[in-house]
């Protein structure tokens, strides 16, 4: 069994850490928030006093942090973990961050003889708890090969998307497409309603016609057709507006860095930005249909 240092025990990381413990690994846990460390200890982890402590005398480091600045801070700036991590250690960063930060930090790790992959996830808190996350990974074949046994514990679908940073690229391209599709689907249902066409009838037609997409058939923004969608639960998340906005901003930044035109991605970022500015950041992202309907 491996010795693992786990850094970032929030909504996602707390569950991921618990699944590694349940699989029999020896976990040292660190978070800036003491109660999160205490919870991990109650589940069988050892408390680490600092991020450096968590990364010392371990085989693997896993991190699940909010954004690129936190990952840079932990690995190369304030905590500078890469200065204490032993060569040969494997690092898995599962935070959703900007592509450039992922590439920069992995390049620094590589210089020090440390295998590191970016491995952002989709599947939300429910997937983290159930150990059914999808991991999208970037890094060398060797690093990915070493990481796979740990990712298999925390997730169900594990993809190697190519070189360092490609996990982040896959995640933000997918979520940009999701944001665009959700707004498009919401526009269609709202227009159908205004034209006197009820949601179920439009769903029956469009879900078997060329407008069919995941936002409609698995997560319908109009109440009714899909019983499990947040539309039937007062648009409680699910996947909150602010989380979609974070990913759309990462996509926009990445698109600018390579001069890729993303006009609909940019529109989506503005629309979700307005929802957030208006105080609806905690609403499920399918709640954009309420804004279009003039109900927010
Ligand atoms: P969270 O805010 O609940 O947890 C982040 C944790 O990191 C917090 O406990 C915080 O105290 C800790 N932290 C911050 N800086 C730290 C530092 N320097 N050292 C140690 N700990 C530090 O966030 P989350 O919902 O768990 O999400 C984590 C990542 O996963 C984010 O990048 C997010 O975008 C991504 N993600 C989240 C979801 C979701 O549904 N919540 C889904 C997919 C991906």
Boltz pocket constraint, residues with backbone or C-beta under 6 A from the ligand:
constraints:
  - pocket:
      binder: B
      contacts: [[A, 7], [A, 8], [A, 9], [A, 10], [A, 11], [A, 12], [A, 13], [A, 30], [A, 31], [A, 32], [A, 33], [A, 36], [A, 51], [A, 64], [A, 65], [A, 66], [A, 67], [A, 70], [A, 73], [A, 74], [A, 94], [A, 95], [A, 96], [A, 97], [A, 121], [A, 122], [A, 123], [A, 124], [A, 125], [A, 238], [A, 246]]
      max_distance: 6.0
